[in-house]
Amino acid sequence: MATSEERLALFKAEYPHTDNVSLTGADLGVVAGYFVIIIAIGVVAMCRSNRSTVGGFFLAGRSMFFLPIGASLFVSNIGTEHFIGLSGSGAAQGIGVGAWEFNATLLLQLLGWIFIPVYIACGTYTMPEYLTKRFGGERLRVYFALLSLILYIFTKCSGETFSRGIVYKPKICPKWDLYLCIFILVTVTGIMTMTGGLTAVIYTDTMQAILMVGGGLTLMAMSFSKIGGYDGLARKYPNATTKMTYRMPNTTCHETDPNSFRMLREADDDYMPWLGFLLGQTPGSIWYWCADQVIVQRLLAAKSLSHAQGATLMAGFIKVLPLFMMVMPGMISRVLYADEVACVDPQICNYVCQSEAGCSSIAYPRLVLGIMPEGLRGLMMAVMIAALMSDLDSIFNSASTLFTVDIYTKIRKNCSQREQMLVGRLFILIMVGVSIAWVPVLKETQGGQVFIYIQEITNYLAPPFAAIFLLAVLVPMVNEQGAFWALMLAFLTGVIRMILAFVYYSSGGCGKDDNRPAILKNFHYMYFSLFITLLTGVTAIVISYFTGRPHEKYLTRTTFWTRKSAPYIEETEPDKPGQDKENGFTNLAATGDNNMHVFSVEEKHHYRDPKLDEPEEDNEMHCAGKALNYVCGITNEVDEEKERQLRLHMEKVACLEQNKYAKIGLNIGLVIILTLGVFLYIFWSFWKYEP
């Protein structure tokens, strides 16, 4: 049998071009043009946005239309790890990974019709703040904020950094581009987020959504044309294996999955068990789509409930596309470049993509460089840059919101609005540093299927919060003690499983033994997700049953059943009529104001006059200080009429009023998207194509 060095030499002799593929000057010109357009849009949005208040910076003044919000929802989810991860998993195991996209189509509507009306009605800024409004106390709020930031680092930032490392491999871009390009991308993204806030993020996301969908569909059409349509893919993919397999006896991992063209499979399938996915994966997806700050924050910026629901419908229809413009092109890439994308020899894989675990993750960029002409290659590189920037700016803005509103204001209870704005922007700089720091770390620890890695990590930690948010919105009897201790038990269980899975035991690889104990090997992570969700829910209900129903003030406008109820009114001191000091509600009827005011203590603080917080402006302020204030949008001048109009608008939004005809149209759209989602699941799980 030939040695590993001899096998590698044979591969190099047969594929000498593998190390010489790069972008041309025309391609880089297209990428540069993209940068100019995006930066211009960001600058315009920065100048027009209200950046001087917390509400304006973090929630775009709650004045956005459904079209840009829907586009932002899509691109906030579709990052580089989707172009790399979805196509890589498609190349490795077929269309099954597309189930996550159809799941998103359905769960977005759960967000729009069940969760977001509650979030808007109670006037929340962040998801941890909602937990305080619903349950009282601060420990749930701080714990959820911290865990969300940890998940952002270990899944979102790490996945994006890993994926852009794939995009900028020396085999794809010039070697000097790797760290320099990543530094420029992340820095530009961070600056736009810091200066323009959520308004700039949403408007740039809209441009990036057009670029992503247009570029993705272009590559899809060219790749299907290259392979002979879906018929050609169905005929050729089952035989898309590397020719080097004869040197690895007694293994079948180099072969394609017999169920490659089935989405949901048998209940004991190792990759996509139908029961595990529908019951186990769904809780993790509910956390992501219905309780994650990155997603929900966009809908909180909507100018009305109707616009929020319209955005979820729009994003749901777009989420049908990734199966066809990401997953299937990944399968086509394996057909065309099997010896590279489907390599199994560790030495050869290390040569192709610097990873001994496999090279399925290079499927998408390899296809781009292999079939697209000069210029269009630059377009697709810009598409992946757009995916990177849109995901990162969403992470930066939402992480900054969580840290500032839910953590920093608890440490500094009397901090001024100016201080909050500066701290929020400073935290974005920290996130930029973390993202860049991940590049050399993950370059040495990359695996074969980054998308599956992200889902597995999420399913160890996130499902308990899906259970708690569902109970919070739908089950009024659940109280703070039940929710907190159920989360503590679930966190301990999830961390133990995660440590065992990623630290102590390895699942092996092609030609390697799987040394995991049965509790890991035979207990699929999706079924574990179902187990930990049920554990959390049952524990919370049992503890709540024995410790008593929560106080009525914590149920006012914080559940689906009470979302339109009048604000809770407590007995108050004679000199402060109508003020609930603990929960922050105001009885405006008692003061002669007919508007229903539902702002929390935090939100009142966000909208108080900055003049009360800041000393008189020093006429001798240094130029650097003035420049900082201008870039950050911080000013001591307040337009009182504008502030009043903004407060009235937010009060109107919180009343959840909808036009009758708009509501009918939205409900028709809801029926259509739900029917389409269920049909796609059934069709791709049972239909068998005979080429």
N, C-alpha and C positions, 0 to 999 in steps of 0.2 A: 504493500500500500504506500502511496506517495506521502511524503511528509507535508506538513502544513506550509512550509516555505515553497515546496515544489507546486502545491496546488495554487498558492498565491501567484507564483511566477506564471503559471499557465493562464490564470485569469487575466493578469496584466497583459500578457501577449495577445489574448483574444479581444480584450476591451481596452485598448490604449487610450481611447478618448475619454474614459471615465474621469480622469483627473484634469481635464483641460476644458471643461465646459464653463463658460462665463458669459456675462452680459456684454453687449457692445456699447459703443458710444451713443447710438440712437436710443437704445433701451434706457440707458442712464439719463438721457435727455428727457424721456417721457416721465421718469421718476421725479426728476427735478421740477418739471412742469407741474406735477401733482402737488409737490411741496408748496410751490408758489400759490396755487389755487387755494389749498387748505389753509395756509397761513393768512391769506387775504380774507377768507371767510371768517376765520377766527378773530381777526382784528376788527372787522366790521361788526361782528356780534358783540365783541368786547365794548366797542364804543356805544352801541345802542342798548346794551343791557343795563339793568339796575343792579349794580354790584356793591352798593354801599350799605346794604342791610343783609342780615343773615338769610331772610326769606328770599331776597333777590339773588343772592349769590348761590345758595344751595338749592333753591326750588324755582328759580327763574321767575319769581313773582307770581307763580301759579297762573300763568297767562298764555300757555302754549296750546297751539292747535293740534288736532289728532294726527295730521300727516307727518310733521317732524317728530312727534313723540313715537309714532309707530315705527318710523325709520330708525330712531335711536334705540328703541327696544330691540330691534333685530340686530343692529350692529354691536350693541352693548353685549349681546350674547355671542355673536359670531366673531370670534377673535382668530388670531393666527393658529391657535391650537385646534380650531375647527377645520381650517383648510388643511393643516398638517395632520391632525388627529383623526378626523372623520375619513379623509381619503386614505390614511395609513391603515385604519381598522378595516376599511372597505377592501383594500388590497390584501390584507391578511386573512379576513374571514367573511367577506361578502357584505350584503346589504343590511345585516342585522342591526348595525350601529345606527341606522336611520330611524330606528324606533324612538330614540330620544327626541328626534326632531318632531315626529308626529305627536309624541307625548306633550311637547311644548305647545303645539297647536291647540290642544285641548285645555291644558292647565292655564294658559294665558286667559282663557275665558272664565275660569274659576277665579282668577285674580280680578278680572274686570267686573264680574257680576256679584261676587260674594265678598271678597276681601277689600277691594278699593273703596266701595261705598262706606265701609266702616272706618277705614283709615282717614278718609276725607271728612266724614261726619264728626269725628272726635278731634280734628285739627292737629294731627300728629305731623312731625317733621321726619322722624326716624322710626325704625322698627323697634329698637330698644325703648324709645319714649312711649310707643304704644303699649308695651308690656307694663310700664309704670302706670299709665292711665287705666289699663284694664285690671291690674292686680294690686296696685299700690306698692310702696316700698321702692328700694333702689337696687337691691342685689340682683334681681332678674335683669334689669336694664344694663348694669355694668357687665355682668357675665356674658350676656348675648353680644354686647358691643365688642368685648375682648375676643370672644370666639369667632365673631365675624371677621375681625381684622386678621386673626390667625389663619382662617380659611382663605382669605384673600391672598395671603402670602404663600401658603403651601399649595394652593390650587390655581388661582387666577394668575398671580404674578409669576409663579414658577412655571406654569404651563405656557404662558406667553413668552417668557424668557427662553425656555427650552425650544419652543417652536420657531422663534425668530432666529435662534442659533442654527436650526435646520435650514431656514431660508438663506442665511448668510454663510453657509458652509464654504470653505475655500474652493470646493468643486463647483460652486454656483456663482459666487461673486469673487472678485479679486481678493487676495488674502488680506490686504491691508484694510479692507472694508469692514471686517467682522466687528471689532469693538468700536471703531470710530462711527460706523453707521448706527449701531445700536445706541451708542451714547447720544448721537444727534437726535434720533427718533424719540427716545424716552425724554430727553431734555425739552425738545420742542413741544411734545405732548404735555409735559408737566407745566411749562410756562403758559400755554394756552388755557389749561384748566385753572391755574392760579389766577390769571388775570381776568378771564371772562366768565368763570363760574359755569353753572349748569346751562345757561343760555348759549354760551359759546360751544359747549360740548354737544348740545342737541343740534345746533345748526351745522356744525362740522360733521356730525354723525349722518345728517341727511345727505350731504354730498357723498360721504363715504359709502352709504347704502346704495346709491345709484351706481357708483363705481364697482362695488362688490358684485351686485346682481348682474350688471352688464358684463363685466369681465368674466364672472363665473359661467354665465350662459354662453359666452363666446367660446371659452375653452371646452365646455361640454359639447357644443355643436361640432367643433373641430375634431375632438377626440372620438366622438361617435362616427363621424365621417371617415376618420382614419381606420377604424376597426370594422366598418361595415354595419353600423347601426346596432340596435339592441340584439338583433339576431346574431351578429358577429360576436358580441360580448358573451352571450349565452353559450355559444359553441366553443369559443376559445379559452374562456376563463378557467374551466375545469382542468385544462391541461397546462396552465401557466405555472410551470415549475422550473427551477434552475437545473441546468445540466450537470451541476457539480454534486448532485445528490447520490450518485453511485459510490462516492467516496465516504458516505456516512451510512453504513449498513444498519439494519434493524430499527429504522426510524421511519415514521410517516409524517412528521411535522412539516416536511417540505411540501406536502401535497395540499391542494386547496380543500376547503371544507365542503363535504357533500351537500350541506344545507346552505351553500353560499347565497342562493337566491330566495331564501326564506327569511322573513324578518323575525317573527316570534316562533320559537321551536318547542320541542318537547320539554316537559317540566323538569327533567333531569339534565338538560343540555348544559354544558360547562360555560357556554358563551352567552346565549340569549334565551333562557328558560321563560316560557310565556307567563307562567304563574308567578315566578320570581319578579319578572319585570312589571307586570300589571299591579301586583300587590306590594312588592318590595322596593322597586326602583321609584315608584310614584311618590312615596313620602319625601325622598331626597329631592325630587323634582318640585314638589310642592314648596319645600323650603326655598329653593332657588327662584321659582317663578312667583311665589305669593308672599314671601317674607324676607327676601334678600334685599338689602338697601339699594344695590346697584340697579335692580329692575324696578322696584316699587317707587324709587325716587323720581323716575321719569313720569310716572302717572300722577304723582302728587303735584307735578308742575302743570297739569292740565287745567285749562280755564273753566272746565265744568265736568261733571260726571259723564255726560254724553261724549265729550271729547276723549276722556280716559277710556271709555268702553270702545269707542271707534278705533283708538290706537291699538287695543288688544286684538280686535278683529283684523286690522291691517297686518300687524305683526304675525298673527296666526296664519294668514294666507301665505305670507312670504316664507314662513318656516316649512312649507311643503317643499320648497326648492332644493335645500341642501342634499337630499337623497340623490337628486339627479345632477347637481352641479358640483358636488364634492365627493360623495361616496362612490358613485359609479365611475367617475373619472379616475379615482384611485384604483379601482379594479382594472380599468383599461390600462393604466400605467403598469400594472403587474403583467398584463398580457404582453405589452410591447417591450418591457425591460425586465423580464423575469429574473435574469441572472443577477441583477443589481437589487431590485426592489424585494425579491423573494429569496435572497441569499440565506443560507443556513450555516455555512462554514464560518466560524468566528473570525478567522484570519481574513477571509474575503470581505465579510461584513465590516470589519474594522477598517479595511482599505477603502471601501465604498462610502461609508457614512460615519466612521469613527465610533462605532458602537458594535460590540460583539453580540448583543442581544438580538439584532435583526435590523433591517433597513426599510421596513414598510413605511416609516415616517417620511421618507424622501419621495414617496410616490407622486405627490402633487407637484412639487418643484421640478422633479425629473421629467414629468409629462410636459410642463410648461416649456422647459428648455429643449425638449425633444421634438415637439410638433409645431410650436408657434413660430412664426416668422419674426424677423428683426423688427423692433418697434412694439409689436404686440407682446413680446416677452417683457418689455418694460412696463406695459400696461398691467400685466398680471403680477409683476413684482409690486407695482403701485397698489394693486388690489390687496395683496398680502400686507403691505405697509398700512393700508387703510384699516384692515382688520386689527392689526397690532395697535394702532393709535386709538381707534374707537374703543377697543376694550380697555386699554390702559387709562384713557381719560375718564372713562366711566368708573373704573376702580379708584383712581385718584380722588375724584370728586366725592364719591360715596364714602370712601374711607376717611376722608377729611371731615365729612359731615358727621360720621359716627364718633370720631375722636373728639371733635370740638363740642358737639351738642351733648353727647352722652357720657363722656369721660372727663374732659377738661373742665366743663362747667360744674362738675361734682367736686373737683379738686379746688377750683377757684370759683366759689359760689357767687361772688360779687364782681366778677370780671366784666369789664365794659364791652360794648359792642365792637369797638375798635380792636380791643385785645382779642376777641373771638375771631375777627376777620384775619388778623395777623397770624394767630395760632393755626387756623385752618389752612392758610397758605404755607406756613412753615411745615406742617405735617405732610403736605403734598411733596415738598422737597425731600423729606425723609423717605416717603414711598418711592420717589425717583431713585434715591440712593440704594434702597433695598432691591429694586428691580434690576439696576445695573450690577449690583453685587452678586446677583444670582447667576449671571452669565458664565463666569469661569467655574462656578460650583456645578451647575447642571450640565455644563459641557463635558464633565467627567462622569456624570451619573445618568446619562440619558438612557431610556429604555425603548422598547419597540412600539408601544401604543400609548401615547400620552393621553389620549381622550379617555381610555379605559382607566388609566391611573387616576385621573382627576375624579371620575365617577366613583371609583372605589374609595378614595380618601373621603369624599363627600358623604358617602353612605355609611361611614363609620361614625361621623360626628354630627351631621345635619338633620337626619330624620327625627330625632327627639324634638327639635324645634318645630318641625312640621306638625307633629302631634299637639304640641302646646298651642301653636297659633290656631289650629283647627278647633281645639277645645275652647280657646279664648273667644273666638268669634261665634261658635255655634253652641257651646254648652255653658250657660250662665253659672251653674253650680260650682264650677272649678275655681278654687281660690289660690292665693299666692303661695301658701305653704305646700299645697299639692303640686303646683307647677314647679316650684324651686327644687324640692327634694326628688321629684321624678326626674328632673334634668340632671341632678347630681348623680343619681344612680345610673342613668343612661350614659352620662359622660364617662364614668369609671368603666362601664362595660365596653363602650366603644374604643376607649384608649387602649385597654388591654388587648382587644382584638387587633387593633391597628399595629401595636408593637409586635405582637406575635407574627402578623402577616408580613411586615416590612423589615423587621430587625432580626428576629430569631430564626425565621424559616424562609426558604426560597421555594418558589414554585417550579424551579428548574428551568430548563430551556430545551431546545432541540437536541435530542441525544443525551439529555441529562435526566437523572432520577428526580422525581418529586418527593422530597423528604418531609413534607408537611404532615402533621398528625391529622387524623380523620376529622376532627372538629373544624379544621381549616380547609382540608381538601374536599370534604363532602358537604360542607356548609357554605354554599355559595354566598358571596357578599350581598346579593340582592335579597336572599332569604334572611340573612342576618339583619338587613335593614328593616324588613318586616317585623322581625322579632323585637328589635330595639324600639321600634315605633309602638308596638302593642304594649311592651313593657312600660314605656313612658306614659302612654294613655291610661292604662289600668292603674298604675301607681298614683297618678295625679288624681284620678276620680276617687279612688279608695281613700287617700289622705284627705281630700276635700270633703268627702262624705262625713268623716269623723271629726273634722275641725270646723265645720260650719260654712254656710253660704257666704260669699263675699258681700261686703256692705253695698248698699244700693248705689252709692255714688260712684263705685267702680264699674257699674254696669250701664251707666247712663251714656248712650251714644257710642259704646265700645263693643257691642255685639251686633250681629246681623239683625236680631230681633228688636233691638232698641236703637237702631241707627238714626231713626227720625224722631226719637222722643225729645221732650223738652229738657233743658239742662237741669241737673239736680240742684235743689235749693236747700241749704242747711240754715238752721237758726244762726243768726249772726249778731255781732255786737251792735248796739244801737247807733254808734257813730260810723259804722261801715255797712250800710244797708246793701243787701244783695250780693255780698262777697263771700264765696266759699274759699277760705284761706288755704285749706289743705289741698283741694283738688283743682283750684284755679278757675272755677266757673263763675260767671257773673250773671245775676238775674237782672237783665236790662229792662225787663218789664217794670221792675220796682223803681227804676230811675227814669222811666218815661221813654225808653228807646225800644222800638218794636222789633228791632233786628235780633235774631237769635245768635248770641255770641258764644262760641264754644272754644275759644283759645285757651291754651294751658298757661300756667305760670311762665313756662319757658318761652312760649310764643309771644306773650305780652312783653317779656324782656327783650325779645328780638326786635320788637317794633317800637320800643320807647325812643324818645327823642335823643339822638346822639349828643346833643348839646348838654344834656344832663350828665353825660358820662365824661365829656372831654373839657379840658380847660380852654380858655380863649386861645385862639390861634395866635401863635407867636409870629409877628410880622418879620422877624429876623430868622425864620426857619431856614435851615440850610437847603440848598438846591436838592441834595440827595434825599432829604426827608420829603420835600414836595413831590419829587419824582416818584418815590415809593408810594405816597398817598394816591397819586394819579394812577399809577399802574394797578394798584390794588382797589381802586375805586372808593377809597375812604375819604370822606369829607365831613366837615362840621356844619355845612350848610344843609338845611332840611327844607324840602318843599312840603309844607304842612298839608296843602290841598291834595298833593299827590299821595302822601301817606294816608290821608283820610280815605281817598278813593280806593286805595289798595286794601285797607281794612274792610271797607264795605264790600268790596269784591270777594274777599276771602270768606266773609260771613255768608254771602250769597251762595258761594260754591259749597260751603258746609251744609247748607239746607238741602242739597241733593235734588234740586228742582230740574226737571227735564221737559223739553217740548214733547207734546204728545206724538207728533209725527216722527220726530227723531227717535223716540223710544220704540215705536213700532218698527222702524227701519233697522234699528240696532238689534232688536229681538229676532227679526227675520235673518239678519246676518249671523246671529248666534246659532240658530237652527241649521243654517247652511254649513257653517264651519265645523260644528259638532258632527253633523252627518258625514261630511267629507273626511274628517279625521278617523272616525270609526271605519268607514269604507276602506281607507288606505291601509289601516292595520289588517283588516280581514283580507283584502286583495293580495297584499304582499306576503301574507303569512300562509295562504292556502293555494293561491294560483300557481300552477306549475307550467312554465313556458316550454314548449317543445319546438326547438329550432329545426 
